[in-house]
Amino acid sequence: MTAMAERALQSPQMSVEEFERIAAFAAKETDDAVRLEFINGRIGVKKVADGDHNSVVVWLNKRCMRARPDLDVYQGQGLRVEKYREGRAIPDAVVVPEDYFAGHGEWADPSGVLLVLEVTSFDSDTDTDKRDRKEKPIAYGAAGIPFYLLIDRDARTANLYSDPVPEVGYGNCRTVPFGDTLALPEPLGVELDTEKLKQYVD
């Protein structure tokens, strides 16, 4: 790839203010059927979740509520992520201390977020692969979010990214196959039995 082509890929498509106007318009005009994100200076579409995808979010919510009723699990909450907060992401779920998002707007500051969850979609969209497996670990880690949990339904694995490094991403990633137990360390202190996730991959 030439240096010029590489610069073109890295240069933002638009300002974050322009993105927010477009995202608000898309959500309003489609009754929230289309949600947009702005990662690494590029606009992307957040796909409509299927039933199994949403069941993974419910699975995490139940386990967090049983172990830590002082935590809240949100769906659809936008976050300001990436260096200098020039990115906008809508994780599949966000785990925060109780009432953390009270008073926040559509795009919240991620400084109090404990964990973000993404669940891969079943499709041939290489953009989904790139965003969930490559770009989002960098964006969430660079924003200082302690943990990124990626439920990879294609690989049938649960991947816990930890030890965020400012402006870089995460220093560690622990991967377990569905069926194994995955510990979410403090400040979460939750053990996840991933056996049930096997039901949400077909």
N, C-alpha and C positions, 0 to 999 in steps of 0.2 A: 504494500500500500504506500502511495506517495505521501510525503509530509503534508501536502495540500489536502489530500483526501482525508488524512487522519485529523487534521484541524477542523475540517468540515463536520466530521462525525462528532467531535468533542464540543463544537460550538453550540450554544443553546439555540433552540428553534425560535424562542420568544422569551420575553421577560416573565418573571413569576407573576407580575400583576396582570399581564395579558392572559396568562394561563388561567388564573383564578376567575377572570371574567368569562372565559370560554367554558370552564368547568361548571360554573354556576348556571350558565345558559343551557348547557347540555343536560344537566340534572333536572332543571325546571321543565325543559321542552320534552323530555322523555319520561317524566314522572319518576326520576331516579333509576330508570332502567339502564342508563349509561353513566358510568362514573369514570372520571379521568384522573390520571396521576401525572406528575412531572418529576421524573427521576433522571439524574445525570443530564439535565438540560433538555430532555426529550419528552414529548407528550406520549402517553400510552393509555390504552383503554383497560379498565378493570373489568374483567369478564363477569357476567351474571353467574352467580354460584348455582350449582346443581344441589340436589337433596343430600347426596353423600358429602359433598363439600361442606354444606352447612352443618351436617351431623358431626363433623370433626370439630367445628367451633363449639357446638353444644357439649361434646365430650370434654373439651378442655375446661369449659365454663363449670360443668358439674364437679370436676375434680378439684378445681381451685376453690369453689364455694364450700366443698366438704372440708378441705384441709385448712383453708384460710378465708373464713367468712368476712374478714376485714378488707378483702380485696374486691375490686370490681372488674368485670370483663365486658368490654365494649365491642360492638360490631359497627363498622361504618364510620368510625371516628377518624377524620383526617389529621395528619401530623405534618409539621414543618420539619423536614429532614435535610441532610447533606450539609456540606460546608456552607457556613454563613446563612443557613436556613433557606437556601435557594431551591429547595426541592419540596414537593408535596406528595405524600403517600397516603393511601387508605389501606392499612393492613386488614387482613381478614378478622383479626381480633387484637385487642390491646388490653394488657393486664396492668392495672394501676391501683394505688391505694384508694380506699373508699372516698368517693366524692371528688377525686382529683380533677375531673373534667368539668365540674360545676363552674359556670361562668366563662368557660372557654368558648371560642367561636368554632367555625367549621374546620379551621386548620390550627390545631393546638400545639403549644410548645411541648416537645417530648422530654423535657428535663426530669419530669416525675414518673415517666413510663418505666415499668419494670421489665416487661416482656412484650414483644410483638409476635404474632402468629401469622404465617402465610401457609396456605394449602395449595399445592399445585393443581392445575386444571388438566383434565384429559382432553387434549387437542394437539394438533400438529403445529401450533403457533410457536415458532422459535422465539418470538418476543417474550412470551410467558416464561420460557425456560431461562432466557437471558436475565429477565428482570428478577424472578424469584430466587434463582440459584447464584447469580453473579452480581447484579447491580444492587439489589436490596440489602444483602449482607454488608456491602460497603456503606450504603446510605445510612442504615440503622446503626451500625457500629460507629461511624463517624459522628453521628448525632449523640453518641454517648449512652444509647439504650443498653442496659446491662445484658439482656438476652434476646436472641432472635431464634424462634422455634419454627423450623421449616418441616412441614409434614409433606413428604415427597411420595405421592401416591403411585407414581410410575416406578420408582425404585423400591417402594414399600419400606421406607426408612423414616425415622424421626431424627432430625438433625438439630442439635442445640449449639448455637454459636454463642460464645461468651468472651469475656475480657476485651471490651471495646477499646480500640486505639483511635484517638482523635485523628480525623482526616484520612484514616486508612481503612478501617473496618473492624474486624474481630481478630483477636489473636489465637483463638481456639475454636474447634468445632468437634463435638462428640456425636457420633452417628450410631444408632442402634436399629436393628431390624424390627419391624412390627412383631410384637409378641414379647419383646424384652421390656424391662423397666428402665425408665429414664428419670433420673433425679434432677429436679430444678433446684439448684443451690440457693442459699440465702442471698438476697433478702426474701426469696420466695419460699423455699423450704417445702416443696411439694414433690411427691413421687408420682410419676405417671406410669401406669400399667398400660402399655400400648397394644395389648392383645385385641381389644375391641376395634382398633383401626383396620384390622384385616377385613372387617365387614364393609368398609367404605371405599374399596378399591376396584370393585367389579362394576 
